[in-house]
Structure formats: C-alpha cells, structure tokens
Amino acid sequence: QVQLVESGGGFVQAGDSLRLSCAASGASFHTHTLAWFRQAPGKEREFVAGIMSTDGSTYYADSVKGRFAISKDNDKNTVFLQMNNLKPADTARYFCACRFGFTAQPKNEYRYGYWGRGTQITVSS
C-alpha cells in the first residue's frame, strides 16, 4: 500500500518562495513516476510538474515553467516542489501523485493511482 503525505504549504505573499515535500511509504522512487497537481476552488485539478521514473526527466505546466522545480530524493523516498516567485494564481491545494513505472502521459491525472491528501498554498497579492 502506497501512502503519500505532503507538507510545506502555507500562506505567503506574491513573490515569495515555498518548497513542498511529499514523503512516500510503500513505493520505491527508483521505479515510480511522480507528479504534483493542484486544484483551486471551483476549478478542475491540473498538472503542475512531473518527474519520470526512467531517466529523471521533468515536465512542467506552462504556467509554472521557470518558476517551479520538481526533484526527488530516492534514498528518502521524498519528492519536492520548489516554488519561486509565487503568484496569486498559484493559490490552490497541491497534491502529490505517483504511479509505478513509465507513462507516456505524465500530465494526465488518470495515469496516477496513488495520491496524497494535499497541502494548501495561499498567495496574497
């Protein structure tokens, strides 16, 4: 049974930085594809960033490219999301997700079978 627990959310000002963490149990990050999604009130959940199990390549939503960075620590089974220059539009609940093995659609939420409960980020202007 894979369990994911996010941490690091909070209330920040526009332009600030935050780093989210997602600790996993029951999964080996050597073999799992990992991703962050977010969901704002009244909106659908959307892809933010992903990191592949095969070669560690990363993918980002256009809205966060150049500001966010996903990384992982395989030994600690933890994935991170470094978020810089936060904007009010980044306000959402952020979820960690993972799946075993490769996917050709890392931005598709239905490719992920395991999800954390999320952590809230609120960015004020």
Disulfide bonds with the S-S distance in Angstrom:
Cys22-Cys96 2.19
